[in-house]
Every structure is written in C-alpha cells, then in structure tokens.
Amino acid sequence: MSAERQRNLSELLEEHGERQRRFWKNYREKTDTFLQTLLPDIESSTLGKLRESGFEFGDDLVARIEADRERCEEELNELVDHPALQERQTDDCLTVELEKLESHFNALQPFLKKCFQHPRFDDLLLDGYGTSEYKKKFWHLSYHVDRKAAREIVELCGGIPFSKIRAEAVQALEASKVLQQRIEALKVRRKQRTKVLRRQRTLRSRLQTHQQIWLNSARRQLLSIVENDPVDTVEKCRDLCPEEVFEWRLAKELSSEHQALKNRFLEPARSALEANESARFDLLLDEYHSCAAALKRFDKPSAPKKTIDWKKFIYSK
C-alpha cells in the first residue's frame, strides 16, 4: 500500500508541476497583453490617461527619455575623436603586427631556454664569465666551478664556444625585453580600441531601439505597481482595458492558488507518507483533489474565452 501511495503522490506532483507551468505561461502571456494594452507607447497623451485613471506613474518619464537620448548622442559624438580611433592602423593591422612581434619573441625562447636549463648560466652572465669583467682567479675554487659549468653549457648548445653563446644570449635577452614591451603596449592599444568600438556599437544600438528600451522599462515599472495592488488595478482599468485586466488578474490568481495547493497538501502528504501516517496522507490527497478540481476547469487553452464570465469570477469572491 505504501508503494501505491508513493506512486500516486509522484504522479500528482508531476501532474501538478505540468499544470503549474501552463498556468504560469498563461499568466506571462496575459501580463504581456495587459501591459501592452495599458501602456502601448510612452507618449504624453498615453501617460496622461494613466494619471487620469489614478496611476501615479511617468510624471517625468518623457523628460528623462529625452535627457538619456541627448546623453547617448553626446557620448557617441565624443567617441569619434577618441585617440584610440585616430590611429591609422585597423584592428586587422594591429593583429598582424602583434602576431609578427610574438613570432619574433617566440623564436628567441628555445635558445634561451636551452641556456638557462643549466642552473649556473645566470650566475655566469652576472659575473661576466668569458669577458674582461670576470674577476675570479684560477686559484679560487669558484673559478673552477664556473669553468666546469661553462663546459657543460657548451655541450648543451652543441659545441658552440661559450663566448658566442654568451653574446647571443645577451642579445636574445635584450631583444626579448624590447619585444615584450612592444607586445604589451600593442595589446593595450588594441584592447583600448576594442573597448571604444564596443561602446560605440552599444550606444548606436541603444539609440536605434531607444524608444522600445524605455517602453520595456516603463512596463516593468508599471507591472511592479499593479502587482502590489491587483484589486485597485482592476478598478483603475475598468475603462482603459477591462477585458485585459480581468484576464490578467484571473491568470495571476490561478497561478498563485494552484501553486499554493502543492504547499498546502502535496508537500504535507509527502511528510505524512514518510512518517507512515496513512490516514493523514489520504485525507490530504482528498482535500487536494477537491481544491484542484475547481482550478482544473481553467486549464483548457483551447476553450473559447466567452465561456468565462470574468467580472462574475472576480467580483463574486
């Protein structure tokens, strides 16, 4: 019996979840329709009708929209003269130059890596071994240690004389330093140019869809207002969009009440089942079925709208 109850509960939870997704989808669709009807645009006349209906909304919206447009246009004009865009080199040219520098830099590294593979090569360079700057005498133990290290490095480099190894290593190190500095500087220039160009695209895109961006934002603000007081919203919208507001409120209540059934009955039923409280489990499912039946009749997307008397449904409560 416990397995049967578990299976029954699992089926109900799955069924509830699928129905809840449909209710939520319907609520989002009704919300979009409601807001599009309530706020079709952000013209002064539209905002005036909202205020006349009791919505404290959009008093300075038109002025803020115009100020934002002017700010975007001003910044876009300033970017035209940005130093990063005054360079003659294009992005492709910068990339080609960067790849060339990196290629030169990378070509030097195998030789240097081979030299510095020996742990004492750095010390020999610093001490000036192989040059007149080398101060150690043959009676110093370190002199013989250095000679041994130099011979080992010559072997690593295929028999090239140490003096030549040293000269080439010094040149490679100096060239690597210069190349690295040029590479980093070029990367900074390219990054700055990319940043400015991206900002240009963002501003142009914003200006192209400026009105719609602000309209979407205004609708989100308006949704927050109507969500806070659905009952008052219905009253305010009696003349503006009666059918849309009734459908929106119904969809909102259906989604909310249906979701509550899971918390009121199905989740407690799960706990009752885990506690082997069969009688309580059965009672909770009976109550769930009774309450869910009243909501299931609205879970008919293909049903014609005229079968539902919205005003009767809203005001009969």
Phi, psi and omega in degrees: 000322180297319179296321179294319178295320179298317179296318179298316180295318180299319179295320180293320179296318179294315179299317179297317181298318180294318180293322180296322177297322178291318178298319181292320177297318179297321179296317179298318180295316180294325178295315179300315180297317180299311182292322179294326178282319181290323182228075182291335179204182180239041174283157181301323181295320179294314180296326178295320178297322178296315180295322178296332180274358176108002179274121176273086190207138170076024182302315183245020186296314181300318180294320180293324178296315180294321179295322179292321178297316180297320179297316180297317180295320179295315179295321179296320178294323179293325181293336179301325181263013180295137181306326182295338181260000181271350179293146178284334182286135175275174178301320180295319179295318178298319180295317179298315180296320179296317179296323179293315179296317180296325178295316177297316181298313182294330180293334180278339190289324180300318179296314179296321180297320180295317180296311184282001173295331176278130186294342183256003182297319179299319180294321180296322178295314183294324181278353178077027181300133181091004178230174179291347181279351181286121190258349185286145180256161187295340178278354175277137179300322181296333178299314181288328176295319179294319180299318179297317180296320180297319179297320180295323179291321177301318179296319179300326185263019173076028175089006177294135180304145185297324181300321179288322178300315181298312182299315181293323180293318179297316178297318181295321179294316180295317179295320180297320180296314180296315180298319180297319178297317179293322179296313180296318179297320180292321177297321178296316179298316181293320179296317179296318179296317179298319180297316181293317180296322178295319179295321176302313180298320180298315181293318179297318179296319179296319180291325180293327182243027188303311183297318182291322178301313181290327178295316178298319178296318180296321179294323176296319178296319180294322178298319178300323180292312184289329179295327182291335181210078182299322182297312179296325179298317179301318180296317182292333186261011181305321182263330184289309182201071186300314183294316182295321181288324177296316180295322178297313182293321178298313180299322179296314182291322179299313181297316182293313183291322180293319178298324181295333180299324180295317181288328183279326189235310188290317179293315174299326178295323177298317178295320179296321179295319179294331180268008181058034177263079187298317183297316179294321179301311181296321180296318180296320179291324177298316179294324178297312181299320181296315181285323182292330182301323182291336182265334184298331183293342178270354181271059182223085184302332184271355182291137179295144184297329186293349179283350182247124176269096186300313182298319180295320181295318183288313190266358178277354182276000000 
